[in-house]
Amino acid sequence: MCGRKLEAAAVYVYRSHTDRCVFHRCGCGAEWTEHETDIDPMDPVSSDEVIEVHTRLATFEGSISELLQKRSA
């Protein structure tokens, strides 16, 4: 890699009926893709999930792409 921060890469999202692909492109030209199983919008959301989202948003400072990145365990 070129030494730039990974968070600075441009992010493009493609969604199909079953998958979600997140394409990243660095300013140096490097590219990489993350494949995820897409979430069915018809699945119900639990109250615990809603609380988790509000808790994360209450203290979040950053870009939308950082917010949407997978949470590290």
N, C-alpha and C positions, 0 to 999 in steps of 0.2 A: 504494500500500500504506500501511498504518498506521504503519510504522516498527518493528513488532515483528520479532524474529528469525524467519526462515522455519523454523528447527529447532523452534521452540516450537509450531508448528501441530499440531493433532491429525491423525493418519494413519490411514486406513482402506484396507484392501487387498481387492480383489475379483479372484478368479481364475476364468477359464473354461478350456476345454480348450486354447485357443490363445493367450490373452492374459492379461496381468496389468495391472490398473488400480490405481494408487495415488492415492487421493483425499486432498487436504490441506485442512484447514479452520482458518483463523486465528481467534483470539479476536474479531477485529473483524467477522467474517462473510465475509471474502474466501475464495473456494474456487478450487482449481485441481487438475487431474488430469494424471497422467503415465501414458502407455500404453507397455507393454513387451511384447515377445514372451515368453511364458511358457517356462520350462525344462521339458523332458520329464523326469519323474523316472525314466524307464527308461533314459535316456542314461547311459553309464558315466562315472564321475568319474576324472580322471587323478590320479596321485600329485602332480603339480605343483600342481593345483588344491587338493588337501588341504593341502599345505605352505603355499600362499598363505593359506588360511583360518586356519591355526594361527598363522602369522606375524602376520596382522592382529589376531587375537584376543589375542595375547600382550601387545600394547601398547595395546589399545583401552580408552579410558575414555569412556563416554557412554551414551546411551540406545539401546534396541533399534532404534528408528526411524532413528537416525543410522547405526547399523551396517548396516541394510538399504538405505540410500539408495545410489543409483548412485555408484560411485567416479568421481571426476573425473579426467580424463586428464591 
